């Protein structure tokens, strides 16, 4: 077993053959199965494209609507890139895990709000507020993958914002 196959199995949580057969999307997983090397390449391509869109969006920061669309799509590409490593089913299971459920819901809600404010309402202020909330929600969501990170950040914020001496 080569190193990429071991990496894929460790990130995907071991053998998922039983879970794939039981799930609704298990049949579609076999139709577009990629080799571990192809998954790493697709992950890297989506991650780089997403990061490039997020960085390039700052060029059009003066135009909040274009900024929001570029930043949000880049953000979604970067977050979705991990689905190539662990598979879309595992990604969705992990996103909707009870530990991450609220963070995921807030993140997805902020992404939708940013796109609605930018594309439909054309409101620059609401778009920027939604983007700021999206960044904060993504940060909080990302912390859920690091053990005790949310607790440490919460404690730090309480200590920094505490006005009593």
FENSULPE-V266904 format. One record per residue. N is the residue number from 1. PSI is psi in whole degrees, 0 to 359 (none if undefined). Layout:
n = {N | N}
psi = {PSI | PSI}
This chain:
n = {1 | 2 | 3 | 4 | 5 | 6 | 7 | 8 | 9 | 10 | 11 | 12 | 13 | 14 | 15 | 16 | 17 | 18 | 19 | 20 | 21 | 22 | 23 | 24 | 25 | 26 | 27 | 28 | 29 | 30 | 31 | 32 | 33 | 34 | 35 | 36 | 37 | 38 | 39 | 40 | 41 | 42 | 43 | 44 | 45 | 46 | 47 | 48 | 49 | 50 | 51 | 52 | 53 | 54 | 55 | 56 | 57 | 58 | 59 | 60 | 61 | 62 | 63 | 64 | 65 | 66 | 67 | 68 | 69 | 70 | 71 | 72 | 73 | 74 | 75 | 76 | 77 | 78 | 79 | 80 | 81 | 82 | 83 | 84 | 85 | 86 | 87 | 88 | 89 | 90 | 91 | 92 | 93 | 94 | 95 | 96 | 97 | 98 | 99 | 100 | 101 | 102 | 103 | 104 | 105 | 106 | 107 | 108 | 109 | 110 | 111 | 112 | 113 | 114 | 115 | 116 | 117 | 118 | 119 | 120 | 121 | 122 | 123 | 124 | 125 | 126 | 127 | 128 | 129 | 130 | 131 | 132 | 133 | 134 | 135 | 136 | 137 | 138 | 139 | 140 | 141 | 142 | 143 | 144 | 145 | 146 | 147 | 148 | 149 | 150 | 151 | 152 | 153 | 154 | 155 | 156 | 157 | 158 | 159 | 160 | 161 | 162 | 163 | 164 | 165}
psi = {125 | 172 | 323 | 323 | 318 | 319 | 314 | 314 | 323 | 323 | 327 | 355 | 31 | 206 | 121 | 19 | 320 | 320 | 324 | 323 | 327 | 337 | 163 | 319 | 6 | 324 | 324 | 337 | 322 | 334 | 326 | 47 | 135 | 152 | 160 | 324 | 319 | 324 | 320 | 318 | 316 | 319 | 311 | 319 | 314 | 320 | 314 | 318 | 318 | 315 | 322 | 317 | 318 | 319 | 316 | 336 | 335 | 343 | 323 | 30 | 330 | 340 | 90 | 330 | 314 | 320 | 313 | 319 | 312 | 315 | 317 | 316 | 323 | 319 | 315 | 323 | 316 | 316 | 320 | 344 | 331 | 344 | 334 | 329 | 313 | 353 | 149 | 325 | 312 | 320 | 312 | 321 | 318 | 324 | 323 | 20 | 144 | 331 | 326 | 2 | 311 | 318 | 320 | 315 | 318 | 318 | 310 | 320 | 318 | 322 | 313 | 316 | 317 | 317 | 320 | 314 | 323 | 313 | 329 | 309 | 338 | 41 | 114 | 317 | 312 | 325 | 314 | 321 | 317 | 323 | 318 | 317 | 324 | 316 | 315 | 319 | 321 | 321 | 314 | 321 | 316 | 325 | 337 | 343 | 351 | 122 | 131 | 10 | 318 | 318 | 316 | 317 | 320 | 313 | 320 | 316 | 322 | 318 | 321 | 326 | 357 | 124 | 350 | 140 | none}
